[in-house]
Amino acid sequence: MIDLHTHTVFSDGILIPSELVRRAEFIGLKGIGLTDHGDFSNIDFIVPRIVAIAEKLNNVLSIKVVPGIEITHVPPCLISDAAKKARSLGAKIIIVHGETIVEPVAPGTNNAAIDADIDILAHPGLISEKEALKAKENGIFLEISARKGHSLTNGHVAKLARKTGVKLVINTDTHAPEDLIDEKMAKRVVCGAGLTEKEYDMMQKNASLLI
């Protein structure tokens, strides 16, 4: 499994990057994205540090470590600028914290994210068909989430993906060790969203494109 959405002590996770990566490697993950929550107050602090540790770990581990950021609760009109800033600092994966139904994410976040230079729209909640089609056109992946709360709209996202052809990835949004899942559990989450194991395999191919 490739999991491109995780958090460390650089935001609200509880593990330092090296331990998170080791735990992921131990349960069989092939790739992991380190994507702490960021806005203009901390992007320039987080991204260079994640880039540096990813480079060191990639020299000695079998798991592929991808440095990134999750742009979180940034006003929609500023998302594009935040993405450009993160990219300029070396972020390889840029995620935007989508309009999950369990948090007060600003309306318009999904649409602004899809218009920006990002890679994944995380837990996009009740994303519209129009937005899904635009995400497909712009080459942006939508997330099926294994995280409690955010996963409540997985079925809606899966249904829209089948209808529109927008590409999907599955991520954990890990904040603590117990949030990590292996491939067996990832397949169960995907099937629980109404998709198939064949579609899970395609999601892994999509993730591999990003690393």
Buried (B, 14 or more C-beta within 10 A) or exposed (E): BBBBBBBBEBBEBBBEBBEBBBBBBEBEBBBBBBBBBBBEEBBEEBBBBBBEBBEEBBEEBEBBBBBBBBBBEBEBEBBBEBBEBBBEBBBBBBBBBBBBEBBEBBEEBBBBBBBBEBBBBBBBBBBEEEBBBBBBEBEBBBBBBBBEEBBBBBBBBBBBBEEBEBBBBBBBBBBEBEBBBEBEBBBBBBEBBBBEEEBBEBBBEBBEEBB
